[in-house]
Amino acid sequence: KWVEMIDFENAKDKVYMGSERRSMVMTEEDKKITAYHEAGHTVLAAVLPQSDPLHKVTIIPRGRALGVTWQLPERDRYNTTKEYMETRIAISMGGRIAEELHFQQLSTGASNDIQQATSMAKSMVTEYGMSEKLGPINYGGSQQEIFLGRDFTQRHEFSEDTARIIDMEVQAIVMTNYERAKRILQEERTALVAIAESLLVRETLDGEEIAVLMKGGILPPKPEAPAPEPPPEPGADQGLDPALNPA
Protein backbone atom coordinates (compact mmCIF):
# COMPACT_ATOMS: atom_id res chain seq x y z
CA LYS A 1 0.00 0.00 0.00
CA TRP A 2 3.00 2.32 0.49
CA VAL A 3 6.77 2.42 0.13
CA GLU A 4 9.42 3.65 2.54
CA MET A 5 13.03 4.77 2.10
CA ILE A 6 14.31 1.26 2.84
CA ASP A 7 12.37 0.04 -0.21
CA PHE A 8 14.10 2.56 -2.47
CA GLU A 9 17.45 1.66 -0.92
CA ASN A 10 16.93 -2.05 -1.55
CA ALA A 11 15.77 -1.36 -5.12
CA LYS A 12 18.88 0.75 -5.83
CA ASP A 13 21.18 -1.96 -4.49
CA LYS A 14 19.41 -4.65 -6.51
CA VAL A 15 19.59 -2.68 -9.77
CA TYR A 16 23.25 -1.72 -9.30
CA MET A 17 24.72 -4.86 -7.73
CA GLY A 18 22.15 -7.62 -8.20
CA SER A 19 19.96 -9.56 -5.79
CA GLU A 20 21.12 -10.43 -2.29
CA ARG A 21 22.74 -13.86 -2.03
CA ARG A 22 21.96 -14.65 1.60
CA SER A 23 21.80 -18.32 0.72
CA MET A 24 25.50 -18.15 -0.23
CA VAL A 25 27.51 -20.18 2.27
CA MET A 26 30.61 -18.29 3.44
CA THR A 27 33.10 -19.51 5.99
CA GLU A 28 33.82 -17.31 8.98
CA GLU A 29 37.29 -16.70 7.57
CA ASP A 30 35.92 -15.47 4.22
CA LYS A 31 33.41 -13.25 6.00
CA LYS A 32 36.12 -11.74 8.19
CA ILE A 33 38.39 -11.09 5.19
CA THR A 34 35.50 -9.36 3.42
CA ALA A 35 34.74 -7.23 6.49
CA TYR A 36 38.32 -5.99 6.80
CA HIS A 37 38.56 -5.50 3.03
CA GLU A 38 35.52 -3.21 2.99
CA ALA A 39 36.64 -1.49 6.20
CA GLY A 40 39.89 -0.57 4.42
CA HIS A 41 37.96 1.19 1.66
CA THR A 42 35.70 2.86 4.21
CA VAL A 43 38.43 4.32 6.42
CA LEU A 44 40.23 5.84 3.45
CA ALA A 45 37.00 7.25 2.03
CA ALA A 46 36.33 8.89 5.40
CA VAL A 47 39.83 10.38 5.79
CA LEU A 48 41.11 11.35 2.34
CA PRO A 49 40.39 14.80 0.91
CA GLN A 50 38.45 15.12 -2.37
CA SER A 51 36.50 12.00 -1.37
CA ASP A 52 32.77 11.63 -1.99
CA PRO A 53 30.65 11.27 1.20
CA LEU A 54 30.17 7.77 2.54
CA HIS A 55 26.66 6.42 2.19
CA LYS A 56 27.05 2.92 3.60
CA VAL A 57 29.19 -0.20 3.65
CA THR A 58 27.90 -3.76 3.61
CA ILE A 59 29.23 -7.32 3.54
CA ILE A 60 25.96 -8.81 2.28
CA PRO A 61 26.87 -10.57 -1.01
CA ARG A 62 25.17 -9.16 -4.09
CA GLY A 63 25.77 -10.30 -7.64
CA ARG A 64 29.46 -11.16 -7.97
CA ALA A 65 30.52 -8.90 -5.09
CA LEU A 66 31.00 -10.17 -1.53
CA GLY A 67 30.69 -6.64 -0.17
CA VAL A 68 30.57 -3.02 -1.27
CA THR A 69 31.47 0.44 0.03
CA TRP A 70 29.05 3.05 -1.25
CA GLN A 71 30.04 6.67 -1.81
CA LEU A 72 27.47 9.11 -3.17
CA PRO A 73 28.61 12.45 -4.64
CA GLU A 74 26.91 15.57 -3.32
CA ARG A 75 26.53 16.98 -6.85
CA ASP A 76 27.10 16.12 -10.49
CA ARG A 77 30.76 16.23 -11.56
CA TYR A 78 31.44 17.86 -14.91
CA ASN A 79 35.21 17.99 -14.43
CA THR A 80 37.46 15.54 -12.60
CA THR A 81 40.66 16.82 -11.01
CA LYS A 82 43.97 15.03 -10.67
CA GLU A 83 43.63 15.11 -6.88
CA TYR A 84 40.20 13.44 -7.07
CA MET A 85 41.51 10.66 -9.34
CA GLU A 86 44.49 10.04 -7.04
CA THR A 87 42.08 9.81 -4.12
CA ARG A 88 40.00 7.23 -5.98
CA ILE A 89 43.12 5.17 -6.66
CA ALA A 90 44.14 5.29 -2.99
CA ILE A 91 40.65 4.26 -1.83
CA SER A 92 40.58 1.36 -4.29
CA MET A 93 43.80 0.04 -2.74
CA GLY A 94 42.34 0.12 0.77
CA GLY A 95 40.85 -3.37 0.69
CA ARG A 96 44.08 -5.09 -0.30
CA ILE A 97 46.10 -3.09 2.24
CA ALA A 98 43.66 -3.85 5.08
CA GLU A 99 43.94 -7.59 4.35
CA GLU A 100 47.73 -7.31 4.29
CA LEU A 101 47.90 -5.38 7.58
CA HIS A 102 45.46 -7.53 9.54
CA PHE A 103 46.01 -11.03 8.14
CA GLN A 104 49.59 -10.71 6.82
CA GLN A 105 48.38 -12.29 3.58
CA LEU A 106 46.70 -11.34 0.32
CA SER A 107 43.62 -12.70 -1.42
CA THR A 108 42.07 -12.48 -4.87
CA GLY A 109 39.33 -10.15 -3.58
CA ALA A 110 41.20 -7.04 -4.71
CA SER A 111 41.46 -8.00 -8.40
CA ASN A 112 38.71 -5.62 -9.53
CA ASP A 113 40.11 -2.81 -7.35
CA ILE A 114 43.54 -3.26 -8.93
CA GLN A 115 42.03 -3.24 -12.41
CA GLN A 116 40.15 0.01 -11.75
CA ALA A 117 43.18 1.72 -10.19
CA THR A 118 45.45 0.71 -13.07
CA SER A 119 42.91 1.82 -15.69
CA MET A 120 42.47 5.19 -13.99
CA ALA A 121 46.22 5.76 -13.69
CA LYS A 122 46.70 4.83 -17.35
CA SER A 123 44.01 7.31 -18.40
CA MET A 124 45.72 10.02 -16.33
CA VAL A 125 48.98 9.42 -18.21
CA THR A 126 47.82 8.67 -21.76
CA GLU A 127 44.61 10.70 -22.13
CA TYR A 128 44.45 13.53 -19.60
CA GLY A 129 48.02 14.82 -19.75
CA MET A 130 48.56 14.44 -15.99
CA SER A 131 52.13 13.11 -16.25
CA GLU A 132 54.95 15.61 -15.77
CA LYS A 133 57.36 13.48 -17.83
CA LEU A 134 55.06 13.04 -20.82
CA GLY A 135 53.19 16.34 -20.67
CA PRO A 136 49.86 17.27 -22.28
CA ILE A 137 49.99 14.76 -25.11
CA ASN A 138 47.40 12.09 -25.89
CA TYR A 139 48.87 8.61 -26.19
CA GLY A 140 45.55 6.77 -26.14
CA GLY A 141 45.41 6.23 -29.90
CA SER A 142 42.29 5.02 -31.66
CA GLN A 143 39.79 3.32 -29.34
CA GLN A 144 37.64 1.79 -32.08
CA GLU A 145 35.95 -1.50 -31.37
CA ILE A 146 37.59 -4.57 -32.92
CA PHE A 147 35.37 -6.46 -35.33
CA LEU A 148 35.79 -9.30 -37.78
CA GLY A 149 38.12 -8.34 -40.60
CA ARG A 150 40.17 -5.78 -38.67
CA ASP A 151 43.69 -6.27 -37.39
CA PHE A 152 43.44 -7.90 -33.97
CA THR A 153 46.92 -6.78 -32.95
CA GLN A 154 46.99 -3.55 -30.98
CA ARG A 155 48.86 -0.80 -32.79
CA HIS A 156 50.69 1.92 -30.87
CA GLU A 157 51.25 5.34 -32.33
CA PHE A 158 54.32 5.97 -30.20
CA SER A 159 57.79 4.52 -29.77
CA GLU A 160 58.91 1.73 -27.49
CA ASP A 161 60.80 4.27 -25.38
CA THR A 162 57.59 6.23 -24.86
CA ALA A 163 55.72 3.01 -24.03
CA ARG A 164 58.33 2.27 -21.38
CA ILE A 165 57.90 5.73 -19.85
CA ILE A 166 54.11 5.29 -19.85
CA ASP A 167 54.47 2.00 -17.95
CA MET A 168 56.78 3.66 -15.41
CA GLU A 169 54.46 6.63 -14.92
CA VAL A 170 51.38 4.42 -14.46
CA GLN A 171 53.24 2.30 -11.92
CA ALA A 172 54.48 5.41 -10.09
CA ILE A 173 50.97 6.85 -9.74
CA VAL A 174 49.51 3.57 -8.46
CA MET A 175 52.34 2.80 -6.04
CA THR A 176 52.56 6.37 -4.69
CA ASN A 177 48.89 6.26 -3.76
CA TYR A 178 49.25 2.68 -2.50
CA GLU A 179 51.89 3.82 -0.01
CA ARG A 180 49.79 6.88 0.85
CA ALA A 181 46.80 4.65 1.63
CA LYS A 182 48.96 2.25 3.65
CA ARG A 183 50.28 5.04 5.89
CA ILE A 184 46.74 6.23 6.61
CA LEU A 185 45.44 2.76 7.46
CA GLN A 186 48.38 2.17 9.78
CA GLU A 187 47.56 5.43 11.57
CA GLU A 188 43.81 4.62 11.66
CA ARG A 189 44.24 1.00 12.72
CA THR A 190 41.79 1.40 15.62
CA ALA A 191 39.03 2.70 13.36
CA LEU A 192 39.77 -0.05 10.82
CA VAL A 193 39.26 -2.78 13.41
CA ALA A 194 36.17 -1.10 14.87
CA ILE A 195 34.44 -0.85 11.50
CA ALA A 196 35.37 -4.40 10.47
CA GLU A 197 34.19 -5.94 13.73
CA SER A 198 30.95 -3.93 13.59
CA LEU A 199 30.34 -5.22 10.06
CA LEU A 200 30.71 -8.79 11.28
CA VAL A 201 27.89 -8.13 13.75
CA ARG A 202 25.59 -5.79 11.77
CA GLU A 203 26.53 -6.66 8.16
CA THR A 204 25.65 -3.10 7.07
CA LEU A 205 26.71 0.32 8.42
CA ASP A 206 25.31 3.65 7.24
CA GLY A 207 27.18 6.93 6.99
CA GLU A 208 26.23 8.12 10.48
CA GLU A 209 27.35 4.88 12.11
CA ILE A 210 30.65 5.02 10.24
CA ALA A 211 31.22 8.59 11.47
CA VAL A 212 30.67 7.45 15.07
CA LEU A 213 33.21 4.64 14.73
CA MET A 214 35.76 6.90 13.03
CA LYS A 215 35.61 9.21 16.06
CA GLY A 216 36.19 6.32 18.46
CA GLY A 217 32.58 6.04 19.56
CA ILE A 218 30.58 2.90 20.32
CA LEU A 219 27.42 1.94 18.50
CA PRO A 220 24.30 0.98 20.47
CA PRO A 221 23.29 -2.69 20.47
CA LYS A 222 21.90 -3.92 17.19
CA PRO A 223 18.10 -3.78 17.28
CA GLU A 224 16.44 -7.14 17.03
CA ALA A 225 14.30 -7.85 13.99
CA PRO A 226 10.56 -7.73 14.79
CA ALA A 227 8.93 -11.12 15.18
CA PRO A 228 6.60 -12.06 12.31
CA GLU A 229 2.90 -11.66 13.02
CA PRO A 230 1.14 -14.99 13.64
CA PRO A 231 -1.38 -16.06 11.00
CA PRO A 232 -5.03 -15.42 11.86
CA GLU A 233 -6.85 -18.22 13.58
CA PRO A 234 -9.36 -20.19 11.50
CA GLY A 235 -12.78 -18.59 11.64
CA ALA A 236 -11.46 -15.28 12.97
CA ASP A 237 -13.04 -12.08 11.72
CA GLN A 238 -11.18 -10.98 8.59
CA GLY A 239 -12.69 -7.50 8.58
CA LEU A 240 -15.36 -8.31 6.02
CA ASP A 241 -18.86 -6.89 5.99
CA PRO A 242 -21.00 -9.17 8.21
CA ALA A 243 -23.70 -9.04 5.55
CA LEU A 244 -21.28 -10.64 3.10
CA ASN A 245 -19.94 -13.12 5.64
CA PRO A 246 -22.93 -14.72 7.31
CA ALA A 247 -22.34 -17.09 10.19
N, C-alpha and C positions, 0 to 999 in steps of 0.2 A: 504493500500500500504506500510505502514511502522509502526513500533512500537516505543514508547518512554518509558522513565523510569517509567512514571506514569502507563503505561500498565503493566509492570512487577510488580510494587508495588501492583496494584489492584489484579493481578493474585495471588501473594503470599498471600495476605490477604484472598482471597476467598478460596484458597486451605487449609490454616491453620485454619481459623475461620468460613468459610461459607460465603454465599452471604449476601450482605447488606440487612437490613430489614428497609428501609426508610419508608415503608408503616406502620410500627409498631407505634401505637399511644401511646405516653408517655406523662404523665402529666408534667407540669413544675417542680413540686416537685421531681418526679422521675428523671428527667433529671438533676436537680441540685444536687441531691444525687449522681448520677453517676459521675458527673463532679468532685465533691470533693473527691469521692472515688478514682478515677483514679489520681487525683492530689496528693493524699497522697502517692500512689505508686511512682509517678514521682519524687517528692521532695526527697524521701529517696534514690531512685536510682541515683539521681544527687549528693547526699551528701556523702553517705556511701562509705568507701574504699572497695576494692575488688569487686566493682560493675561493671557489663558490661555496655558499653556505651548506652545511650538512643538513640533510633532510632526515635520513635514518640509515641504519645499518642492520642487516639481518643475516642469519646463517640458515634460514629455511631454504632448501634447494628449490630452484625454479629453472625449468628448461635444462640447459647444460651447465648452469652455474650452481656451485655449492653454497654460495653466499654472494652478497652484493653490498657495496657502500654507495648510497645515493647522495649526490650533490645536486642541488637545484639552483640555477643562476637567478639572481634577483631581477634581471632584465635581459632583453635580447642583446646579443653581442654581434656588432657589425664589423668590428676589427678585433684581431687577436694579437696581443703584444708578446714579445719575446719572453718577458718575465712570466706571463701567464702560462705559456707553453712549457717553460722550464719547471714551473710549479706542477703542472699536470704530469710531467715525466717523473718528478720526485715522488708524487703521490702514488703513481702506478708501481713504483719500486717498493712501496711500503709493505706489501704483503710478503714478498720474498725476504725482505730484511727482517721482519718480525719473526718469521719462521727460523731464520738463521740465528737470531739473537736468543730466542727462547728454547729452541730444540737442538741447536747446534747441528742442524741438517737442513737440506733443501728438498723440496718436492716439485712435482710437475704442475702444481696449482697456479704458478706464476707465468705460465707460458703465454697466455693471452695478454697479460700485463707487459711482458717483455716485448711482444710483437707491437703493441700500441706505442710503447715508449720509443722503440727503434724507428717505427714509421714516422712518428712525430719529429724526432731528431733529424731524420733524413729529409723530411720536408723543409725543416728550418734551414738546412744547408743547401739543398739543391733547388728549392723553389722560392723561398722567402728572402734569400740574401742575408741571412742572420749569422753567417760565418765571417769572422774578421779575415781569415786567410784567403777565402775565395771571393769575398765581396758580393756586391749586388748583381750577380749573374745567375741566370737560370740554367741549371744543369739537368732539369727533369726530362728534357727531350719530348718526343711525341708519346702521348698516353693513349693512343688508339687501341681499341679492343682487337685482340687477335682472332681472326676467323680463318676458315678453311681456304687455302690458297695463298695466304700471306706467309712471310718468313717467320718461323717460330723462334728463331734466335734473336735475342734482345740486342739491339744496336745502340751503341753509345755514340754521342756526338761530341765526345771529349777524349783526351788522351789518357793513356794508362797512368801517367804521373798524376793527372787531375783526379782520376778515379781513386788512386791511393790516398790523396789528400782528403777526398770526400769521406772515405772510410775512417780515416783518422779523426776527422772533425765530428762525424756522427758518434764514434766511440767516445770522444772527449766529452761531448754534451751529455750522453747517457751516464757515463761514469762519474762526472762531476756532480750531477744531481743525485746519483746513487749514494755517493759519499755524504752529500748534504743531508739526504734523508736518513742515513744511518746515524749521523751525529745527533739529529733531533730525536730519533727513537731511543737512543741510548740515554739522552737527557730526560726523556719523558717515559722512562721504563715503568714507573708507578702507574701512570695513566694507561699505558698499554695493557698491563696486567689487569687493571680494574675493568676496563672495557671488555677484554676477552672473557674474563670470568663472569661478568654480567651477561654476556651473550650466551654463555653456556647454560645459564639459568633461565633467561627471558627469551632467548632466540632473536628478538628484535628490540632495538633501542631507537627512540626518536631523537631529534635534534636537542630537545631540552634535557633529556636524560644524559646524552653525551656531554653536554656542557657541564652538568653537575659532576660527572666523573672526571672530567678534565681539570676541574678546580679542586679535586680531592674530596668531593662530597660522597655521601652514601645514599643510595637509592632506597626508597621504602620497600617493604616486602612486596613481592609480585602478587597482584590481586588474583584470587582464585576465579576460575571460569564459573559462571552461573550454572547451577544444575538444570538439566532439561526438564521442562514441565511434563508431569505425568499425563498419559493419555486419558481422555474422559472415560468415566465408567459407563458400561453399557446401560442404556436407558436413561442416561442423564439428559437434562434439558440442554439442547444445542442452540438455544436462542431463537427457535423458530416460532412463528405465529401459532398459538394454541389451536386456532381454527384450522390450520393446515396440518396440524400434528395431533390428531385426536388420540385419546388414550385407548 
